[in-house]
């Protein structure tokens, strides 16, 4: 069989294998590799948490009765 490379780890493999012995990724040329977003997602999580806290404070202040 021909030599192919794993789409996850990039190591050379025999074409007769069904899974990569290094990382376990299935070897199927019909499955496309979809793009992933680079970087970490923590800034988005921090912004989301701050937004939720702000909206909670806004709702509490709206429904708090003042004498």
C-alpha positions in Angstrom: 0.0 0.0 0.0 1.0 3.6 -0.3 2.3 5.8 2.4 -0.1 8.5 3.7 0.2 11.0 6.5 -2.2 11.3 9.4 -4.4 14.4 9.2 -4.1 15.1 12.9 -0.6 14.3 14.0 1.1 14.4 10.5 3.1 11.1 11.0 3.6 8.7 8.1 1.3 5.7 8.0 0.7 2.7 5.9 -2.4 3.0 3.7 -3.8 -0.3 4.9 -4.4 1.0 8.5 -7.8 2.0 9.7 -6.6 4.1 12.6 -3.4 6.1 13.3 -1.3 4.1 15.8 0.1 7.4 17.2 -3.0 9.4 17.9 -5.9 7.1 17.2 -7.5 9.2 14.5 -9.6 7.2 11.9 -7.9 7.0 8.5 -10.6 7.6 6.0 -9.9 9.9 3.0 -13.6 10.6 2.6 -13.9 12.5 5.9 -12.9 16.1 5.3 -10.8 18.0 7.9 -12.9 21.0 8.9 -11.1 24.2 9.9 -10.9 25.1 13.6 -10.7 28.5 15.2 -7.3 29.4 16.4 -6.5 30.8 19.8 -8.1 30.4 23.1 -11.7 31.1 23.9 -11.2 32.6 27.3 -11.6 36.3 26.3 -15.1 35.5 24.9 -16.0 33.6 28.1 -14.8 36.6 30.2 -16.9 39.0 28.1 -19.9 36.7 28.3 -19.6 36.4 32.1 -19.3 40.2 32.5 -22.3 40.7 30.3 -24.4 38.3 32.3 -23.3 39.9 35.6 -24.2 43.4 34.3 -27.6 42.3 33.1 -28.3 40.6 36.4 -27.4 43.8 38.3 -29.6 45.8 35.9 -32.5 43.5 36.5 -32.1 43.6 40.2 -31.9 47.4 40.2 -35.0 47.7 38.0 -37.1 45.6 40.3 -35.8 46.9 43.6 -38.3 49.3 45.1 -37.0 52.4 46.6 -38.9 54.3 49.3 
